[in-house]
Amino acid sequence: MVEAAARKIDRIDTAPRFTAADAHRLNNMFRGRDTQDMLNTALRESMLGDVAVVSSFGAESAVLLHLVAKADPATPVLFLDTEKHFPETLEYRDLLVERLGLTNLQILRPDAAELAARDENGLRWSYDPDGCCGIRKVAPLEKALAPLDASITGRKAFQSSTRAALPRFELDGDRLKVNPLIDWVKADIDAYFEAHDLPRHPLEAQGYPSIGCAPCTSKVKPGEDPRSGRWSGWDKTECGIHTPVKDGDPEQPVF
C-alpha cells in the first residue's frame, strides 16, 4: 500500500488506509535516514496520503514545524484551541505561523453543545481531567482526522516513559501516525533551535518544559521528567489524543 501511495494510485474507499505492514515497511525504508530527508520524501511524494501535522505550539513545537515548513509549507497544521491555553501560547502560535511561512493553519475548537452539556462552568478540568480532555481535545481532533490518512506528531522518546519505545511510523486504527522526532534528544532540539534561530516559547524560561492548558500545567523542577508538570497530582500522563485505536475497540472517545 505504501508503494501505491507513492505512485499516487487511487485507493478503493472500502480498503483500509494503512496496515501494520505499511508502518513496518516505512520504518525500514527510512531507517537511518535524516529527519528532514524523510519528511521531504514522504510529503513531497505523497507517501502518507492526506496528512496533517498536529501541533500544540508548545515548548519544542518550532522544530517540527520548521522541518515541515521546509518540506511543504502548505501541509495542514491542526491546533486544538481548548479555550484553556495560556495567552502566551496563542501569541507564540501566531508568531511561528508567520515566521515559518506556514500557509494552512487550522484551528479546531470543542463543540459548543458538548461544552454546554458537559462543562457549562468550565471547571471540569478540576475534577475530571480525562473528561475535559475528551471534550476539548480528543473529540475535535478525531473529527478533523476522520478524512485523513495520516497525522504527524512532535512526540519524542525522552519526554516520558510512555513514549520511550515509539517508532517513527505507527498504526493508529487504519491511519498512520508519524513521529519524526521520536529519536531526537534534548540536546538535538536545543541545537536545532540555535542553528535556525527559532524563537522559544516565552513560558519555557519560566520553568515550563512541557506546556498544555493553563489549569493543568505547572512548573517542573530541574532534573524532573519534562512532562511531570502536566496534570500534576493526577494519575494521568497523556491527554488522550495519542491513545491508539485498536480494531474492535468501542468508538472513541468515551467520556
C-alpha positions, 0 to 999 in steps of 0.5 A: 500500500505504501508503494501505491501511495507513492505512485499516487494510485487511487485507493478503493474507499472500502480498503483500509488506509494503512496496515501494520505492514505499511508502518513496518515497511516505512520504518525500514525504508527510512531507517537511518535516514535524516529527519528532514530527508524523510519528511521531504520524501514522504510529503513531497511524494505523497507517501502518507496520503492526506496528512496533517501535522498536529501541533500544540505550539508548545515548548519544542513545537518550532522544530517540527514545524520548521522541518515541515515548513521546509518540506511543504509549507502548505501541509495542514497544521491542526491546533486544538484551541481548548479555550484553556491555553495560556495567552502566551501560547496563542501569541507564540502560535501566531508568531511561528505561523508567520515566521515559518511561512506556514500557509494552512493553519487550522484551528479546531475548537470543542463543540459548543453543545458538548461544552454546554452539556458537559462543562457549562462552568468550565471547571471540569478540568478540576475534577475530571481531567480525562473528561475535559480532555475528551471534550476539548481535545480528543473529540475535535481532533478525531473529527478533523482526522476522520478524512485523513490518512495520516497525522504527524506528531512532535512526540519524542522518546525522552519526554516520558516513559510512555513514549520511550519505545515509539517508532517513527511510523505507527498504526493508529486504527487504519491511519498512520501516525508519524513521529519524526522526532521520536529519536531526537534528544534534548540536546538535538532540539536545543541545537536545532533551535540555535542553528535556525534561530527559532524563537522559544516559547516565552513560558519555557524560561519560566520553568515550563518544559512541557506546556498544555492548558493553563489549569493543568500545567505547572512548573517542573523542577530541574532534573524532573521528567519534562512532562511531570508538570502536566496534570500534576497530582493526577494519575494521568500522563497523556491527554488522550489524543495519542491513545491508539485505536485498536480494531474492535475497540468501542468508538472513541472517545468515551467520556 
